Amino acid sequence: MSDSSRRGAPPSRDRRSSRPAASRQSGPRRQPVPKANVGDVADLSVVQVTEIGAFLDWGHPRDLLLPLNEQRFKPAVGRRVLVMITTDREGRPVATQRLERFLADTSDDHRAGDEVVLMIGETTDLGVKAVVDNQCWGLLYHDDLSRPLRRGQRLTGYVKRLREDGRLDLSLLPPGAAKIDVVGDQVMKVLREAGGYLALSDKSPAPEIKARLGVSKNAFKQAIGRLYKRRMIVIEDVGIRLAPSTEASTEAGADGT
C-alpha cells in the first residue's frame, strides 16, 4: 500500500474528473485562473467537505486541501475561509487556518509611508486587523476608516506608523500630499453629486465631516484649502460650493460639449 493510500486520500481533488464526459468533449477547455498561490493569505470558497478535510477553490486545476488538523472550525460548502497556503512535508500545496504560525505581529521590513497589499482579517475593539504583504499583521483603526471592510477583501494600503514595539498602524490613504489629493477628489465627487453645494465647512463638527465624507476634520480642512487655492471651490461660512468655472466645466462635460 502506498503512502498516499495509508493517509486515506491525496491532498487535492481534480474537479475535471467529476465533470460529465459530454461536457469534457464539448469544445476547448477553459484554463482556470489562479486566485492565489503558495505563500499567499487568501479568502477561498469551500467546494467539498470530506473525512480528511475541506477542499477549497483556489483557481487551479486541483482544489486545495484544508486538512482537519489545520482547521479552526468545521467549514461548510459554499462558505469562505481565510487561510495561508503553504506546503506539506512532501511539498504539496495545502491550506491552514492557523495563521499565527506564519504571520508575525511585528515587522522589521516596513517603514512609515510604505505602500502595502492588505488582506482584511477580523474586527477588534480598536479597529480591523489586516495581513500586510502576506508577512505580518497590522491594524486599521476604526476612526481612520471611511467605508466598511469585508473579511478576505484584498486592497492597497499604507503603513501609517511603525510603533516602538514593531507593530504596524495602517491607513487606506497615502501619506502626505497624496493623501490630500485623494481626499480632495472625494470632496469634489460628493460636491458634484450634491448639485454643487455641500453644507460642510472648516467650522463643521468633526463627527459631521466624518459621517458625510468618512475623513478626519484635519484632512478635510487641508483638502478644501488646496481646492480653494486651485480655484476649484468657493469656501463660505457654513459650506463649500463649486467655483463657477469648475461648475461650468462639469455641466459642459455632462452635456457632451
C-alpha positions in Angstrom: 0.0 0.0 0.0 1.3 3.4 -0.9 1.9 6.3 1.5 -1.0 8.2 -0.1 -3.3 5.2 0.4 -2.4 4.9 4.1 -3.2 8.6 4.5 -6.6 7.9 3.0 -6.7 10.4 0.1 -4.5 12.7 -1.9 -4.2 16.3 -0.7 -6.2 17.8 -3.6 -9.2 16.9 -5.7 -9.3 17.2 -9.5 -12.5 18.9 -10.4 -12.2 17.8 -14.0 -12.8 14.1 -13.0 -16.3 15.0 -11.7 -17.5 16.6 -15.0 -19.7 14.7 -17.4 -18.0 13.2 -20.3 -20.0 15.2 -22.8 -19.0 18.5 -21.2 -15.3 17.5 -21.3 -15.6 16.9 -25.0 -17.7 19.9 -26.0 -15.1 22.4 -27.1 -11.8 23.8 -25.9 -11.3 23.5 -22.1 -11.0 26.8 -20.3 -7.9 27.1 -18.2 -8.6 28.0 -14.5 -7.5 31.4 -13.4 -5.4 31.1 -10.1 -7.0 33.0 -7.2 -3.9 32.5 -5.0 -0.6 30.7 -4.8 1.7 29.1 -2.3 2.8 31.7 0.2 -0.4 33.8 0.0 -3.0 34.5 2.5 -6.3 34.1 0.7 -10.1 34.0 1.3 -11.3 30.9 -0.5 -14.6 29.2 -1.1 -15.2 25.7 0.3 -16.3 23.3 -2.5 -16.3 19.9 -0.8 -16.0 18.6 2.8 -14.7 15.0 3.3 -13.5 12.9 6.2 -9.9 14.1 5.7 -10.7 17.8 5.4 -12.2 20.5 3.2 -11.3 21.3 -0.4 -11.1 24.9 -1.4 -11.3 26.6 -4.8 -8.1 28.4 -5.4 -8.3 28.7 -9.2 -6.0 25.8 -10.0 -7.0 22.5 -11.8 -6.9 20.7 -8.5 -8.7 22.0 -5.4 -6.7 22.8 -2.3 -6.9 20.6 0.8 -7.6 22.2 4.2 -6.8 19.2 6.4 -8.8 18.6 9.6 -5.8 19.3 11.9 -5.4 22.7 10.2 -9.0 23.8 10.7 -10.2 26.2 13.4 -13.8 25.4 12.8 -15.6 22.9 10.6 -16.1 24.6 7.2 -19.3 24.2 5.2 -19.7 24.0 1.4 -20.3 27.5 0.0 -18.7 29.3 2.9 -15.4 31.2 2.7 -12.4 30.7 4.9 -9.3 32.8 5.4 -6.2 30.6 5.0 -2.5 30.6 4.5 -1.4 28.5 1.5 1.7 26.5 2.4 3.2 23.1 1.6 3.2 19.8 3.5 6.3 17.7 4.2 6.2 16.3 0.7 6.0 19.7 -1.0 2.3 19.5 -1.9 0.2 22.7 -1.5 -2.1 22.7 1.5 -4.1 25.3 3.4 -4.2 26.2 7.1 -6.4 28.4 9.2 -3.7 28.6 11.8 -2.2 31.9 10.5 -0.4 32.6 13.7 2.3 30.0 12.7 3.2 32.0 9.6 2.4 35.7 10.4 4.3 37.8 12.8 2.8 40.6 15.0 5.7 42.9 14.2 7.8 43.8 11.2 11.4 44.7 10.5 10.8 45.2 6.8 8.3 48.0 6.7 8.6 51.8 7.3 6.0 54.6 7.6 4.7 55.6 4.2 5.3 52.2 2.5 2.6 51.1 0.1 1.5 47.6 1.0 -1.0 44.9 0.0 -3.6 44.2 2.7 -5.8 41.2 3.2 -8.6 42.2 5.6 -9.0 40.0 8.7 -11.0 40.2 11.9 -12.6 43.2 13.6 -11.4 44.2 17.1 -12.4 46.9 19.5 -9.7 49.2 18.2 -10.1 48.5 14.5 -9.7 46.0 11.7 -6.7 43.6 11.6 -5.2 43.1 8.2 -2.4 40.9 6.8 0.4 43.0 5.4 2.2 41.7 2.3 1.5 38.1 3.4 4.1 38.7 6.2 2.6 40.2 9.3 -0.4 41.7 11.0 -1.3 45.4 11.1 -4.2 47.4 12.3 -6.6 49.9 10.6 -8.2 52.0 13.3 -11.9 52.5 13.2 -11.5 56.3 13.3 -9.4 56.1 10.1 -11.9 54.0 8.1 -14.1 55.8 5.5 -16.1 52.7 4.5 -17.0 49.2 5.8 -14.5 46.5 5.1 -15.1 42.8 4.4 -13.1 39.9 5.8 -11.0 38.5 3.0 -11.0 41.7 1.0 -7.7 42.5 -0.7 -6.8 46.1 -1.3 -3.9 48.6 -1.3 -3.0 50.3 1.9 -0.2 52.3 3.5 1.9 52.0 6.7 0.8 54.9 8.7 3.1 54.4 11.6 5.8 51.9 12.8 5.3 51.7 16.5 8.1 51.4 19.0 7.1 47.7 19.6 7.4 47.0 15.9 3.7 46.7 15.3 2.2 48.4 12.2 -0.6 51.0 12.2 -2.2 51.1 8.7 -4.2 53.5 6.6 -6.1 53.3 3.4 -5.0 56.8 2.4 -1.5 57.6 1.1 0.8 59.8 3.3 1.5 63.5 2.8 0.3 65.5 -0.2 -1.0 62.4 -2.0 -3.5 61.9 0.9 -4.7 65.5 0.5 -5.3 64.9 -3.2 -7.3 61.7 -2.6 -9.5 63.5 0.0 -9.9 66.4 -2.4 -11.1 64.1 -5.2 -13.6 62.7 -2.8 -14.8 66.1 -1.8 -15.2 67.1 -5.4 -17.2 63.9 -6.2 -19.6 64.5 -3.3 -19.9 68.2 -4.3 -20.9 67.3 -7.8 -23.4 64.6 -6.6 -24.9 67.2 -4.2 -25.5 69.7 -7.1 -22.5 71.9 -6.5 -23.1 72.8 -2.8 -22.1 71.0 0.4 -23.1 72.2 3.9 -19.7 71.4 5.4 -17.0 73.9 6.2 -13.9 74.1 8.3 -16.2 75.1 11.2 -18.3 72.0 11.0 -18.0 69.5 13.8 -15.6 66.6 13.2 -18.3 63.9 13.6 -20.4 65.6 11.0 -17.5 65.6 8.5 -16.6 62.0 9.3 -20.2 60.9 8.8 -20.6 62.7 5.4 -17.1 62.1 3.9 -15.5 59.4 6.0 -12.4 61.5 6.7 -11.0 63.4 9.6 -11.6 67.2 10.1 -8.0 67.9 9.6 -7.8 66.0 6.3 -11.0 67.8 5.1 -9.6 71.3 6.0 -6.3 70.5 4.2 -8.2 69.2 1.1 -10.6 72.2 0.8 -7.7 74.6 1.3 -5.9 73.1 -1.6 -9.0 73.1 -3.7 -9.6 76.7 -2.9 -6.0 77.7 -3.9 -6.6 75.9 -7.2 -9.9 77.9 -7.6 -12.0 74.8 -7.8 -14.3 75.7 -4.9 -15.6 78.7 -3.0 -15.5 78.5 0.8 -18.5 80.1 2.5 -19.3 80.5 6.2 -21.3 77.3 6.5 -20.4 75.3 3.4 -18.4 75.0 0.2 -19.5 75.5 -3.3 -18.1 74.6 -6.7 -16.4 77.6 -8.3 -18.2 79.0 -11.3 -15.5 77.8 -13.7 -15.5 74.3 -12.2 -19.3 74.1 -12.3 -19.4 75.3 -15.9 -16.8 72.6 -17.0 -18.8 70.0 -15.1 -22.0 71.0 -16.9 -20.2 71.0 -20.2 -18.9 67.6 -19.7 -22.4 66.3 -18.7 -23.8 67.8 -21.9 -21.0 66.2 -24.0 -19.9 69.6 -25.3 
